[in-house]
Amino acid sequence: MALTYSLKYKKLNPLNKILLEKEGEIVIDRQNFRLKGKGAQDMGEVIYFGDMKDLHIKGEELSFTTYTKDRYVLSDFLNLFDDFLRDFVRVRNEYLADALFMKVGMLIKEFDCTVEIVNNYGKINPKGRGKIQLYEGSIVFMPETRECFAVYLNFLKGHEFDDEEFILHLYLDNGNVINVSHLGSYFEDTQEAMETVMGKMYERVLKSLGLFFPELDAQTLIKLAYKVKEGRFVSMKEFKKIDKELPEKVFTALYGEKEDMKSKIEMLKALGGEDNFLVSLSFGKDRESGDPFLRTWFLQGLPAQNLVCIGRTSGANDNIIHFFRIIMQNGDPAEKMPAKILEIEQSLVLFKFDFSPVYKDRKELRKSKYRTVLKKLSFLRLLRKSYLGYNHQNFDTFKTDLEDYFERAKPVVLQKPGEGEK
């Protein structure tokens, strides 16, 4: 059922010139809202939540801009601004959580809480009161007056419960820490739910690894599950630390009988080194038979060429290798490599190993379920910007294509003032 509030609103252009100003109402629906003036003749203007670029709150005034660069200012809510704000943000967050693929698997538990994010430099970003939702593969935060966000279990480095302060600390792979407090009488329930969610994830991974690597003992499987989780990239060096014979088993699963693909990968590995060679292991079920299958991807970093190569190898017809340049103006490409790998990992995990949002034409994606992520996810925009293309030809053609990608991936060297002048 739609929610309606009386208000005044203004529409402004990018130069802050008022295009229209009306007194009327806002009608909030599941995917959009309508701003309309008084009178039955005024049909108003429909704005989709996915078309909002930003959102600002100042006093009892809400403003936002759209991707078409129009700006709207909503005010005069007849003393109902707080109620409106909670309803508006709640409905918008529900839309974003679905459109941005935050909800992974079934909802396990939901609790009221207060949330803050502490970045690498110790800066605190308070998100305020809201809800923490624990899903099978993600943790979604729904603040009352701020935009929702998610933590995917694949990118959760660890968690800790402070029994004295009654705070849940979530440690992310990117270095950020999320502090969840004011859980009230649900603190112990949150502990139990969190352990259940994490336990089930590792249980799924262990069970799948046991199917495809039956020769590995329990201790090795546990160590491997902690590394691969559900699709993270792991280096050969890390595989060796777990078991010296594990890399050979991983290579066997990776290559299968694809000699042409094997030749391509071995050539890349010789250029970039084994330390920059990573493998992703994940698991799925056949849609028709329901049989489990192992999904394998490789990633080869070529720092000397400012390039990252990636491809899937588990499908019967898989022979495509994608190429990405490392976008940088100065510095060492090797230092930028982890950030590029994280962008790729996030895309694979978030979109359930559908790589099409990374390289497909924007016009085509605008008509798909990826419409909103193209606008909202900065790491995806950066990854698409760095995309150079792909190769799916035989090994001889691959060598020719590779030279072309090396040339295209060269970093742009910025000239100092006066350089290049005669």
MARVEXDREN-475873 format. One record per residue (C-alpha): residue number from 1; x negated, y, z. Coordinates in steps of 0.001 Angstrom, whole numbers. Layout:
# residues N
[NUM, [X, Y, Z]],
...
//
This chain:
# residues 422
[1, [0, 0, 0]],
[2, [-1383, 3419, -1010]],
[3, [-2283, 5982, 1674]],
[4, [-1233, 9619, 1249]],
[5, [-2524, 12798, 2908]],
[6, [-1709, 16464, 2285]],
[7, [-4674, 18691, 1431]],
[8, [-6122, 21477, -666]],
[9, [-8750, 20695, -3260]],
[10, [-11050, 22454, -5682]],
[11, [-12755, 21185, -8816]],
[12, [-16013, 22895, -9801]],
[13, [-18410, 22550, -12711]],
[14, [-22195, 21984, -12332]],
[15, [-22658, 25755, -12013]],
[16, [-20187, 25829, -9088]],
[17, [-17593, 27697, -11120]],
[18, [-14075, 26812, -9919]],
[19, [-12179, 25035, -12680]],
[20, [-9012, 24516, -10687]],
[21, [-7765, 24949, -7129]],
[22, [-4584, 23325, -5846]],
[23, [-2571, 22546, -2757]],
[24, [-1090, 19089, -2878]],
[25, [-2016, 15570, -1802]],
[26, [-4456, 12718, -2174]],
[27, [-3145, 9203, -2806]],
[28, [-5736, 6535, -1892]],
[29, [-5526, 3140, -3599]],
[30, [-7792, 74, -3589]],
[31, [-10108, 1090, -6452]],
[32, [-9380, 4776, -6924]],
[33, [-7549, 7817, -5612]],
[34, [-5379, 10483, -7175]],
[35, [-5631, 14233, -6530]],
[36, [-2447, 16067, -7447]],
[37, [-783, 19382, -6870]],
[38, [2720, 19971, -5559]],
[39, [5699, 19088, -7688]],
[40, [6808, 16010, -9574]],
[41, [5501, 17415, -12851]],
[42, [1889, 17395, -11651]],
[43, [506, 13922, -12437]],
[44, [-2881, 14833, -10994]],
[45, [-6276, 13329, -11710]],
[46, [-7396, 9765, -10996]],
[47, [-10962, 9269, -9754]],
[48, [-12444, 5789, -9392]],
[49, [-14656, 5080, -6389]],
[50, [-17286, 3683, -8750]],
[51, [-17514, 7070, -10507]],
[52, [-18472, 8936, -7332]],
[53, [-22161, 9789, -7266]],
[54, [-22392, 11049, -3689]],
[55, [-20334, 11993, -668]],
[56, [-20852, 14834, 1844]],
[57, [-19033, 15743, 5055]],
[58, [-19292, 19188, 6623]],
[59, [-16966, 20084, 9455]],
[60, [-13470, 19154, 8288]],
[61, [-14372, 19321, 4620]],
[62, [-15295, 16455, 2296]],
[63, [-17072, 17032, -1001]],
[64, [-18430, 14765, -3704]],
[65, [-19745, 14840, -7260]],
[66, [-19035, 12429, -10092]],
[67, [-21393, 11031, -12705]],
[68, [-19833, 13496, -15169]],
[69, [-21291, 16243, -12886]],
[70, [-17938, 17582, -11687]],
[71, [-17797, 18570, -8026]],
[72, [-14741, 18303, -5785]],
[73, [-14112, 19867, -2389]],
[74, [-11262, 18512, -210]],
[75, [-10046, 20494, 2825]],
[76, [-7032, 21614, 4936]],
[77, [-5774, 18216, 6074]],
[78, [-3290, 19617, 8635]],
[79, [-5295, 18363, 11660]],
[80, [-5500, 14857, 10160]],
[81, [-9024, 15066, 8776]],
[82, [-10467, 12400, 11104]],
[83, [-7683, 9966, 10188]],
[84, [-8126, 10713, 6491]],
[85, [-11904, 10313, 6671]],
[86, [-11723, 6896, 8333]],
[87, [-9136, 5667, 5812]],
[88, [-10970, 7104, 2803]],
[89, [-14370, 5713, 3807]],
[90, [-12877, 2330, 4778]],
[91, [-11151, 1840, 1412]],
[92, [-14182, 3107, -516]],
[93, [-16521, 825, 1443]],
[94, [-14316, -2190, 761]],
[95, [-14517, -1382, -2944]],
[96, [-18300, -871, -2868]],
[97, [-18928, -4039, -864]],
[98, [-17173, -6044, -3593]],
[99, [-18502, -4084, -6584]],
[100, [-22112, -4166, -5339]],
[101, [-22062, -7917, -4560]],
[102, [-22633, -7428, -837]],
[103, [-20349, -10235, 313]],
[104, [-22249, -13495, -245]],
[105, [-20214, -16586, 609]],
[106, [-17444, -16821, 3175]],
[107, [-16959, -14392, 6074]],
[108, [-18074, -16056, 9318]],
[109, [-17503, -13365, 11972]],
[110, [-16893, -9619, 12325]],
[111, [-17734, -7379, 15310]],
[112, [-17535, -3691, 16256]],
[113, [-20931, -2047, 16724]],
[114, [-23168, 1008, 16327]],
[115, [-25945, 911, 13733]],
[116, [-29149, 2783, 12992]],
[117, [-31945, 2198, 10467]],
[118, [-35586, 2850, 11390]],
[119, [-37901, 3140, 8368]],
[120, [-41624, 2395, 8057]],
[121, [-42536, 5837, 9367]],
[122, [-40355, 5601, 12466]],
[123, [-37675, 7941, 11127]],
[124, [-34203, 7048, 12461]],
[125, [-31166, 7172, 10206]],
[126, [-28051, 6821, 12407]],
[127, [-25058, 5211, 10710]],
[128, [-22678, 5532, 13671]],
[129, [-19835, 3292, 14747]],
[130, [-18499, 629, 12453]],
[131, [-18368, -3105, 11915]],
[132, [-20959, -5794, 11311]],
[133, [-19697, -8601, 9064]],
[134, [-21619, -11879, 8977]],
[135, [-21265, -13824, 5728]],
[136, [-22889, -17096, 4676]],
[137, [-25597, -15288, 2729]],
[138, [-25499, -11655, 3817]],
[139, [-24836, -9223, 6656]],
[140, [-22618, -6297, 5670]],
[141, [-22366, -3075, 7677]],
[142, [-19184, -1014, 7381]],
[143, [-19724, 2358, 9152]],
[144, [-16580, 4368, 9907]],
[145, [-17792, 7560, 8239]],
[146, [-20878, 6503, 6211]],
[147, [-21446, 4372, 3135]],
[148, [-21633, 610, 3619]],
[149, [-24824, -1373, 3074]],
[150, [-25935, -4990, 3231]],
[151, [-28837, -7127, 4373]],
[152, [-29292, -10322, 2359]],
[153, [-30545, -13278, 4371]],
[154, [-33157, -13919, 1684]],
[155, [-34806, -10589, 2539]],
[156, [-34488, -10825, 6310]],
[157, [-37939, -11349, 7777]],
[158, [-36643, -12072, 11263]],
[159, [-34211, -11075, 13983]],
[160, [-34340, -10636, 17753]],
[161, [-31755, -10144, 20499]],
[162, [-32696, -7814, 23351]],
[163, [-30815, -9260, 26336]],
[164, [-31688, -6273, 28543]],
[165, [-30579, -3506, 26177]],
[166, [-27954, -5677, 24416]],
[167, [-29321, -4791, 20981]],
[168, [-29749, -6934, 17864]],
[169, [-32912, -6055, 15900]],
[170, [-33045, -7059, 12231]],
[171, [-36518, -6965, 10656]],
[172, [-36461, -6578, 6868]],
[173, [-39130, -7560, 4358]],
[174, [-39448, -3929, 3228]],
[175, [-40572, -2892, 6731]],
[176, [-37309, -1301, 7852]],
[177, [-35698, -2265, 11167]],
[178, [-31936, -2215, 11722]],
[179, [-30786, -1823, 15315]],
[180, [-27273, -3043, 16095]],
[181, [-25979, -1909, 19488]],
[182, [-22755, -1317, 21473]],
[183, [-21544, -4836, 20750]],
[184, [-19777, -4755, 24106]],
[185, [-18395, -8040, 25356]],
[186, [-19122, -9602, 21942]],
[187, [-22912, -9608, 22388]],
[188, [-23102, -13340, 23144]],
[189, [-20604, -14104, 20364]],
[190, [-22813, -12142, 17961]],
[191, [-25835, -14173, 19053]],
[192, [-23982, -17404, 18416]],
[193, [-22648, -16244, 15035]],
[194, [-26071, -15003, 13916]],
[195, [-27734, -18293, 14793]],
[196, [-24952, -20152, 12985]],
[197, [-25390, -18092, 9807]],
[198, [-29182, -18446, 9753]],
[199, [-28996, -22123, 10666]],
[200, [-26550, -22903, 7877]],
[201, [-28703, -21114, 5296]],
[202, [-31789, -23140, 6191]],
[203, [-29684, -26285, 6405]],
[204, [-28481, -25736, 2820]],
[205, [-32029, -25130, 1601]],
[206, [-33459, -28128, 3473]],
[207, [-30778, -30440, 2125]],
[208, [-31397, -29288, -1444]],
[209, [-35177, -29470, -1142]],
[210, [-34829, -33002, 215]],
[211, [-32868, -34015, -2896]],
[212, [-35443, -32734, -5379]],
[213, [-38616, -33375, -3353]],
[214, [-37768, -36646, -1542]],
[215, [-41455, -37533, -1080]],
[216, [-42062, -34564, 1264]],
[217, [-41961, -35151, 5019]],
[218, [-39630, -33211, 7327]],
[219, [-42289, -30787, 8607]],
[220, [-43348, -29848, 5068]],
[221, [-39732, -29356, 4013]],
[222, [-39095, -27007, 6947]],
[223, [-42154, -24896, 6098]],
[224, [-41145, -24828, 2429]],
[225, [-37552, -23857, 3250]],
[226, [-38767, -20891, 5313]],
[227, [-40738, -19632, 2308]],
[228, [-38404, -20236, -627]],
[229, [-35128, -19589, 1254]],
[230, [-32666, -19394, -1658]],
[231, [-34744, -18223, -4589]],
[232, [-37643, -16087, -3237]],
[233, [-40879, -16143, -5240]],
[234, [-43748, -18026, -3606]],
[235, [-47380, -18001, -4749]],
[236, [-49437, -21103, -5406]],
[237, [-51685, -20013, -2549]],
[238, [-48738, -20196, -149]],
[239, [-47683, -23582, -1500]],
[240, [-51213, -24875, -877]],
[241, [-51097, -23660, 2730]],
[242, [-47992, -25779, 3299]],
[243, [-49419, -28893, 1613]],
[244, [-52464, -29181, -655]],
[245, [-50563, -31501, -3011]],
[246, [-47458, -29286, -3156]],
[247, [-48578, -27065, -6084]],
[248, [-48832, -30112, -8356]],
[249, [-45292, -31176, -7421]],
[250, [-44034, -27631, -8023]],
[251, [-45736, -27517, -11426]],
[252, [-44072, -30799, -12383]],
[253, [-40655, -29382, -11435]],
[254, [-41431, -26105, -13206]],
[255, [-42596, -27415, -16575]],
[256, [-40682, -30641, -17053]],
[257, [-41268, -31755, -20639]],
[258, [-41458, -28238, -22125]],
[259, [-44943, -28337, -23611]],
[260, [-44481, -25097, -25558]],
[261, [-43348, -23208, -22440]],
[262, [-46159, -24805, -20459]],
[263, [-48707, -23534, -22987]],
[264, [-47347, -20008, -22727]],
[265, [-47385, -20028, -18929]],
[266, [-50871, -21518, -18721]],
[267, [-52135, -18803, -21056]],
[268, [-50586, -16093, -18866]],
[269, [-51935, -17751, -15727]],
[270, [-55449, -17778, -17186]],
[271, [-55158, -14036, -17853]],
[272, [-53599, -12991, -14548]],
[273, [-55040, -15523, -12135]],
[274, [-53366, -18074, -9900]],
[275, [-53062, -15577, -7032]],
[276, [-50610, -13587, -9170]],
[277, [-48630, -16651, -10245]],
[278, [-45386, -17227, -8305]],
[279, [-42524, -19701, -8511]],
[280, [-38900, -19406, -7419]],
[281, [-36936, -22503, -6402]],
[282, [-33169, -22238, -5979]],
[283, [-30229, -24571, -6172]],
[284, [-26833, -24694, -7821]],
[285, [-23998, -27027, -8737]],
[286, [-22799, -27937, -12200]],
[287, [-19403, -26329, -12832]],
[288, [-17963, -29418, -14503]],
[289, [-19492, -32349, -12644]],
[290, [-20346, -30666, -9360]],
[291, [-23787, -32291, -9459]],
[292, [-26598, -30315, -7768]],
[293, [-29442, -28972, -9902]],
[294, [-32794, -27328, -9284]],
[295, [-33268, -23856, -10765]],
[296, [-36879, -22823, -11430]],
[297, [-38330, -19440, -12423]],
[298, [-41944, -18354, -12762]],
[299, [-43480, -14911, -12389]],
[300, [-46945, -13978, -13559]],
[301, [-48513, -10669, -12655]],
[302, [-51084, -9236, -15056]],
[303, [-52510, -6252, -13144]],
[304, [-55265, -5605, -15684]],
[305, [-52589, -5173, -18361]],
[306, [-50145, -3298, -16105]],
[307, [-47621, -6048, -16829]],
[308, [-45327, -8544, -15105]],
[309, [-43923, -11572, -16961]],
[310, [-40996, -13700, -15817]],
[311, [-38925, -16562, -17181]],
[312, [-36617, -19410, -16246]],
[313, [-37856, -22923, -17011]],
[314, [-35216, -25292, -15627]],
[315, [-32594, -25107, -18402]],
[316, [-32754, -27501, -21326]],
[317, [-33158, -24636, -23813]],
[318, [-35106, -22188, -21653]],
[319, [-37924, -20626, -23661]],
[320, [-37549, -16891, -22954]],
[321, [-40222, -14831, -21200]],
[322, [-39359, -11257, -20165]],
[323, [-41926, -8470, -19886]],
[324, [-41977, -5470, -17531]],
[325, [-44486, -2663, -17302]],
[326, [-45411, -1203, -13933]],
[327, [-44263, 2410, -13937]],
[328, [-47025, 4524, -12476]],
[329, [-48985, 7694, -13159]],
[330, [-52024, 6881, -11073]],
[331, [-53324, 4253, -8689]],
[332, [-54016, 549, -8987]],
[333, [-51372, -1633, -10736]],
[334, [-52236, -4485, -8363]],
[335, [-51055, -2373, -5426]],
[336, [-47739, -1675, -7179]],
[337, [-47171, -5344, -8009]],
[338, [-45332, -6323, -4772]],
[339, [-42753, -3559, -5302]],
[340, [-42102, -4740, -8877]],
[341, [-41772, -8345, -7727]],
[342, [-39275, -7252, -5047]],
[343, [-37171, -5460, -7696]],
[344, [-37035, -8669, -9736]],
[345, [-36283, -10834, -6701]],
[346, [-33443, -8539, -5624]],
[347, [-31891, -8699, -9083]],
[348, [-32081, -12485, -9266]],
[349, [-30712, -13091, -5779]],
[350, [-28039, -10381, -5898]],
[351, [-26639, -11438, -9284]],
[352, [-26942, -15162, -8582]],
[353, [-29728, -15620, -11122]],
[354, [-27854, -13964, -13969]],
[355, [-30614, -11830, -15490]],
[356, [-28390, -10065, -18037]],
[357, [-27889, -6852, -15955]],
[358, [-31627, -6240, -16289]],
[359, [-31857, -6232, -20077]],
[360, [-28396, -6078, -21677]],
[361, [-27185, -2939, -23414]],
[362, [-25670, -409, -21013]],
[363, [-22527, -1, -23138]],
[364, [-21851, -3728, -22925]],
[365, [-22441, -3829, -19174]],
[366, [-20073, -898, -18581]],
[367, [-17222, -3241, -19538]],
[368, [-18383, -5975, -17165]],
[369, [-18452, -6629, -13432]],
[370, [-21857, -4912, -13363]],
[371, [-20389, -1490, -14153]],
[372, [-20860, -39, -10663]],
[373, [-24273, -1545, -9894]],
[374, [-25776, 240, -12901]],
[375, [-24929, 3539, -11248]],
[376, [-25505, 2766, -7581]],
[377, [-28557, 494, -7340]],
[378, [-31809, 2422, -7766]],
[379, [-33995, -699, -7945]],
[380, [-31968, -1991, -10900]],
[381, [-32247, 1317, -12746]],
[382, [-36010, 1304, -12214]],
[383, [-36303, -2312, -13355]],
[384, [-34281, -1603, -16511]],
[385, [-36447, 1429, -17237]],
[386, [-39592, -711, -17016]],
[387, [-38229, -3487, -19257]],
[388, [-40235, -3956, -22484]],
[389, [-38507, -6929, -24094]],
[390, [-38791, -10695, -24348]],
[391, [-40323, -13510, -26374]],
[392, [-38559, -16750, -27285]],
[393, [-40703, -17910, -30195]],
[394, [-43282, -20689, -30454]],
[395, [-46728, -20475, -28923]],
[396, [-48449, -19047, -32027]],
[397, [-45961, -16178, -32270]],
[398, [-46197, -15670, -28510]],
[399, [-49907, -14830, -28735]],
[400, [-49177, -12129, -31322]],
[401, [-46301, -10681, -29267]],
[402, [-48448, -10631, -26161]],
[403, [-50951, -8238, -27709]],
[404, [-48103, -5905, -28581]],
[405, [-46792, -5961, -25001]],
[406, [-50304, -5277, -23679]],
[407, [-50438, -2143, -25804]],
[408, [-46962, -971, -24811]],
[409, [-47580, -1593, -21104]],
[410, [-50633, 656, -20877]],
[411, [-50119, 3308, -18199]],
[412, [-49737, 6896, -19331]],
[413, [-52871, 8833, -18414]],
[414, [-52067, 12380, -17382]],
[415, [-54549, 14907, -18665]],
[416, [-55932, 17546, -16342]],
[417, [-55457, 21183, -17396]],
[418, [-57977, 21995, -20096]],
[419, [-58715, 18386, -21033]],
[420, [-58241, 17560, -24681]],
[421, [-58671, 21205, -25708]],
[422, [-61426, 22194, -28057]],
//
